[in-house]
Amino acid sequence: MAVLVTGGAGFIGSHVSEALLARGESVIVIDNLNSFYDPQLKRQNIAAIDHPNLNVIIGDLSDAEIRKQGLEGVDRVIHLAASAGVRPSIEDPAKYIHQNLMIPTLLLESMRSAGITKMVWASSSSVYGDHLDTPFSESASVMKPVSPYAATKVGGEALAACYNHLYGMDITSLRFFTVYGERQRPEMAIHKFARLMMQGRPIPQFGDGSTARDYTYIGDIVPGVLAALDRLKGCQVYNLGEAEMVRLDRLIDGIGQALGQTPQIEVLPLQPGDVTRTNADIQRAQTQLGYQPTTSIEQGLARFADWFLARPWLWQNE
Ligand SMILES: NC(=O)c1ccc[n+]([C@@H]2O[C@H](COP(=O)([O-])OP(=O)(O)OC[C@H]3O[C@@H](n4cnc5c(N)ncnc54)[C@H](O)[C@@H]3O)[C@@H](O)[C@H]2O)c1
């Protein structure tokens, strides 16, 4: 039986699909190649993972026929399609509710009709809101999200609990902590800062540089996703982070070093919806999934830089 990966042309989805194919699974991808960022990059992601056991369906998950087609011959679903990003969710909250709550509901209903009971899906560290007690533990309250995006991820976790309760479906929510690496979304901090540095433009530093994030290398997240898929039972929630906090000023310096550039900084006020820090407590994932991230920020940035510098069109086409 195959695995359906929704959003499989995206950043995390293309890596997850590649890893599934590499271990001998058949993979069906559904992706609408939307224009949140350049669809050409998504086509390149798909081209990079081309494989005889990969079936790519270009279509929107709102479409019942597309969902039905994508679920044929499938016994597990990894749902990664979503509208990501905190700031754009403040501009267009209704779109985020549709994408991140309505679509998972439609997908779960289609899975029920098809008799499919197993799903792993992407929640987010943003469910913790501007939580100050670090590291963030899964047992903390998540009822104070600070953006519509975060609210949709809290809602998605509630939906997972509900479908587990009503129908006994096995659903695991993975709270990803800022994922980076090869194929990272171009509007995310590391990719965006790299592009600006190569263009000789200033880096917008929101705040005094002391905000800090747990940046998780894609090569560490992917085994966590596969381990969650292999251990689906009941309704579970796991943090998947690197478990290391990196200050924004250190991150900018690190990107400059990896690219051989000297960053110019433009200091700007903190933005609404931003949180001041994120840091994952990964004990539960370590114990129950065998999750073990190993990539330091310096190693991860070096790998990102190798990928990025080999693709000059990523910064020259603007
Ligand atoms: N990247 C991170 O740091 C991060 C952190 C926390 C959570 N997440 C979550 O992980 C998931 C994947 O994130 P990503 O960074 O790979 O994003 P991405 O935008 O690169 O990938 C999402 C993919 O889903 C597709 N898609 C969106 N809506 C669709 C629809 N209605 N029908 C079909 N396809 C659709 C998009 O075209 C895109 O290719 C998302 O749910 C995101 O919220 C990501």
The ligand as a Tripos MOL2 file, in Angstrom:
@<TRIPOS>MOLECULE
LIG
   44    48     1     0     0
SMALL
NO_CHARGES

@<TRIPOS>ATOM
      1 N1          8.8190   24.9890    7.2930 N.am      1 LIG1
      2 C1          8.6800   25.1620    8.6050 C.2       1 LIG1
      3 O1          9.5660   25.6730    9.3000 O.2       1 LIG1
      4 C2          7.4160   24.7260    9.2970 C.ar      1 LIG1
      5 C3          7.3030   24.9250   10.6810 C.ar      1 LIG1
      6 C4          6.1380   24.5120   11.3230 C.ar      1 LIG1
      7 C5          5.1370   23.9010   10.6160 C.ar      1 LIG1
      8 N2          5.2580   23.7310    9.2540 N.ar      1 LIG1
      9 C6          4.1690   23.0910    8.5350 C.3       1 LIG1
     10 O2          4.7130   22.0600    7.7270 O.3       1 LIG1
     11 C7          3.9460   21.9200    6.5310 C.3       1 LIG1
     12 C8          4.8480   21.9970    5.3100 C.3       1 LIG1
     13 O3          5.5170   23.2510    5.3260 O.3       1 LIG1
     14 P1          6.5510   23.6770    4.1910 P.3       1 LIG1
     15 O4          7.5000   24.6200    4.8070 O.co2     1 LIG1
     16 O5          7.0420   22.4730    3.4900 O.co2     1 LIG1
     17 O6          5.5830   24.5130    3.2350 O.3       1 LIG1
     18 P2          5.4630   24.5480    1.6470 P.3       1 LIG1
     19 O7          4.6030   25.7450    1.3500 O.co2     1 LIG1
     20 O8          6.7900   24.4660    1.0040 O.co2     1 LIG1
     21 O9          4.6570   23.2160    1.3200 O.3       1 LIG1
     22 C9          3.2510   23.1230    1.3350 C.3       1 LIG1
     23 C10         2.8010   22.5870   -0.0210 C.3       1 LIG1
     24 O10         1.3930   22.3780    0.0340 O.3       1 LIG1
     25 C11         0.8320   22.7570   -1.2050 C.3       1 LIG1
     26 N3         -0.5730   23.1100   -0.9530 N.ar      1 LIG1
     27 C12        -1.0290   24.1150   -0.1680 C.ar      1 LIG1
     28 N4         -2.3690   24.1460   -0.1860 N.ar      1 LIG1
     29 C13        -2.7780   23.1210   -0.9710 C.ar      1 LIG1
     30 C14        -4.0580   22.6400   -1.3720 C.ar      1 LIG1
     31 N5         -5.1710   23.2500   -0.9570 N.pl3     1 LIG1
     32 N6         -4.1200   21.5790   -2.1950 N.ar      1 LIG1
     33 C15        -2.9770   20.9610   -2.6230 C.ar      1 LIG1
     34 N7         -1.7400   21.3880   -2.2810 N.ar      1 LIG1
     35 C16        -1.6420   22.4520   -1.4650 C.ar      1 LIG1
     36 C17         1.6750   23.9340   -1.6730 C.3       1 LIG1
     37 O11         1.6330   24.1370   -3.0760 O.3       1 LIG1
     38 C18         3.0610   23.5450   -1.1770 C.3       1 LIG1
     39 O12         3.8120   22.8990   -2.1920 O.3       1 LIG1
     40 C19         2.8600   22.9910    6.5980 C.3       1 LIG1
     41 O13         1.7100   22.4220    7.1690 O.3       1 LIG1
     42 C20         3.4370   24.0020    7.5680 C.3       1 LIG1
     43 O14         2.4340   24.7570    8.2160 O.3       1 LIG1
     44 C21         6.3760   24.1340    8.5880 C.ar      1 LIG1
@<TRIPOS>BOND
     1     1     2 1
     2     2     3 2
     3     2     4 1
     4     4     5 ar
     5     4    44 ar
     6     5     6 ar
     7     6     7 ar
     8     7     8 ar
     9     8     9 1
    10     8    44 ar
    11     9    10 1
    12     9    42 1
    13    10    11 1
    14    11    12 1
    15    11    40 1
    16    12    13 1
    17    13    14 1
    18    14    15 2
    19    14    16 1
    20    14    17 1
    21    17    18 1
    22    18    19 2
    23    18    20 1
    24    18    21 1
    25    21    22 1
    26    22    23 1
    27    23    24 1
    28    23    38 1
    29    24    25 1
    30    25    26 1
    31    25    36 1
    32    26    27 ar
    33    26    35 ar
    34    27    28 ar
    35    28    29 ar
    36    29    30 ar
    37    29    35 ar
    38    30    31 1
    39    30    32 ar
    40    32    33 ar
    41    33    34 ar
    42    34    35 ar
    43    36    37 1
    44    36    38 1
    45    38    39 1
    46    40    41 1
    47    40    42 1
    48    42    43 1
@<TRIPOS>SUBSTRUCTURE
     1 LIG1         1 GROUP 0 **** ****
